[in-house]
Every structure is written in structure tokens, then in C-alpha cells.
Amino acid sequence: MKISGKLVRNRQKAKSCTAGRIQNSADRRISAAAVNGKGQFSIVSPWGFEYIPDLNDDAVIISGDSERMCIGVKQKNNYYNIEPGEVVIHSDLDTFIHITNDGKIYLNGDIYVNGQRLEV
């Protein structure tokens, strides 16, 4: 079968993509109220990243034949004034890792290496 045939067949399996609001989150699954109703959803993220969205975050949800998945949450603000191509990983406004386009890495928060606090 040609790749285009597989793409058409797989596209038919995807039922909908919608926006929702996180109502409950724990243990890699969330509850959300979406345009097409409420439900339980798996959280999907890039490999190596794990997160649990905050309550009331706006989410993007994909529904298929067998499972519904949250594929991301809407960014609230650009608190870190990042430029295109830069990355910020944060848990709240006071703790973050900021990787810049000019090769700098900014760390903010208590830093631990192998369980031991790093004193700077």
C-alpha cells in the first residue's frame, strides 16, 4: 500500500480535535470539559518530558476510535520573553531552565546534583 493510502486510512480514524479546560489532573491522566463533552484523557508529550497540567489550563484534545489524548496546553504568557528557537522549562514563575539562542543556559531555583544541593 502506498504511504498516501495509509495516511488517508489513519486520518479517517481521528474523530475530532477540540479545545477543553482541565478539571482534574493526576497520574498521567486528566479530566477535562471539552466542546464535545467531558471525559478522561491520557497526557501526551515529547519523549523525555513529563508534566501534569494545572487545573483550568486550556488544553488541546484529540479523540480517536480507542482513546482520547491531551496533546498540550495553551501557553499562558511569555513571562520569560523568549525568542523564536529558545526553550524554557518551568514549574512556576520562580523555578526555570532557560536555553537561549546564543548558547547560554540560565538556571533559577535550588540546584541539586545526585541528591546533593549545589552551593554557588
MOWODA-V136783 format. One record per residue. N is the residue number from 0. SS is DSSP state (H for helix, E for strand, - for the rest). PSI is psi in radians with two decimals (* if undefined). OMEGA is omega in whole degrees, -180 to 180 (* if undefined). Layout:
n | ss | psi | omega
N | SS | PSI | OMEGA
N | SS | PSI | OMEGA
This chain:
n | ss | psi | omega
0 | - | 2.45 | 178
1 | - | 2.70 | 178
2 | H | -0.68 | -179
3 | H | -0.61 | 177
4 | H | -0.70 | 178
5 | H | -0.70 | 180
6 | H | -0.75 | 179
7 | H | -0.76 | -180
8 | H | -0.77 | 180
9 | H | -0.61 | 179
10 | H | -0.61 | 180
11 | H | -0.44 | 179
12 | H | -0.54 | 179
13 | - | 2.07 | -175
14 | - | -0.74 | -177
15 | E | 2.79 | 173
16 | E | 2.26 | -174
17 | E | 2.97 | 175
18 | E | 2.62 | 179
19 | E | 3.04 | 178
20 | E | 2.25 | -179
21 | E | 2.22 | 179
22 | E | -0.47 | -180
23 | E | 2.50 | 179
24 | E | 2.28 | 177
25 | E | 2.53 | 170
26 | - | 0.94 | 173
27 | - | 0.14 | 175
28 | E | 2.64 | 179
29 | E | 2.80 | 168
30 | E | 2.40 | -180
31 | E | 2.63 | 171
32 | E | 2.03 | -177
33 | E | 3.05 | -179
34 | - | -0.66 | -178
35 | - | 0.40 | 175
36 | E | -3.12 | -180
37 | E | 2.77 | 177
38 | E | 3.10 | 176
39 | E | 2.44 | -175
40 | E | 2.49 | 170
41 | E | 2.64 | 177
42 | E | 2.28 | 180
43 | - | 2.36 | 178
44 | - | 2.89 | 176
45 | - | 2.66 | -180
46 | - | 2.38 | 178
47 | - | -0.21 | 177
48 | - | 2.35 | 174
49 | - | 2.44 | 178
50 | - | 2.76 | 170
51 | - | 2.10 | -176
52 | - | 2.70 | 175
53 | - | 2.71 | 174
54 | - | 2.49 | 178
55 | - | 0.08 | 172
56 | - | 2.54 | 174
57 | E | 2.24 | -173
58 | E | 2.72 | 172
59 | E | 2.19 | -174
60 | E | 2.31 | 176
61 | E | 2.32 | 177
62 | E | 2.28 | 176
63 | - | -2.92 | -180
64 | - | -0.69 | -172
65 | - | -0.32 | -175
66 | - | 2.63 | 173
67 | E | 2.40 | -175
68 | E | 2.43 | 171
69 | E | 2.04 | -177
70 | E | 0.03 | 176
71 | E | 2.93 | 176
72 | E | 2.64 | -178
73 | - | 2.37 | 176
74 | - | 2.34 | -177
75 | - | -0.86 | -179
76 | - | 2.89 | 174
77 | - | 1.16 | -178
78 | - | -0.51 | -173
79 | - | 0.05 | 180
80 | - | 0.86 | -179
81 | - | 2.65 | 178
82 | - | 2.80 | 175
83 | - | 2.32 | -179
84 | - | -0.22 | 179
85 | - | 2.82 | -178
86 | E | 2.41 | 171
87 | E | 2.26 | 173
88 | E | 2.17 | -177
89 | E | 2.73 | 174
90 | E | -0.49 | 172
91 | E | -3.05 | -174
92 | - | -0.27 | -176
93 | - | -0.26 | -177
94 | E | 2.10 | -178
95 | E | 2.85 | 168
96 | E | 2.18 | -178
97 | E | 2.06 | 178
98 | E | 2.10 | -173
99 | - | 2.89 | 179
100 | - | -0.38 | -178
101 | - | 0.28 | 173
102 | - | 0.13 | 179
103 | - | 2.60 | 174
104 | E | 2.07 | 178
105 | E | 2.26 | 177
106 | E | 2.34 | 176
107 | E | 2.17 | -179
108 | - | 3.13 | 176
109 | - | 2.24 | -176
110 | - | 2.26 | 180
111 | E | 2.39 | 176
112 | E | 2.08 | -178
113 | - | 0.71 | 177
114 | - | -0.08 | -178
115 | E | 2.31 | 180
116 | E | 2.30 | 178
117 | - | 2.14 | 177
118 | - | 2.22 | -180
119 | - | * | *
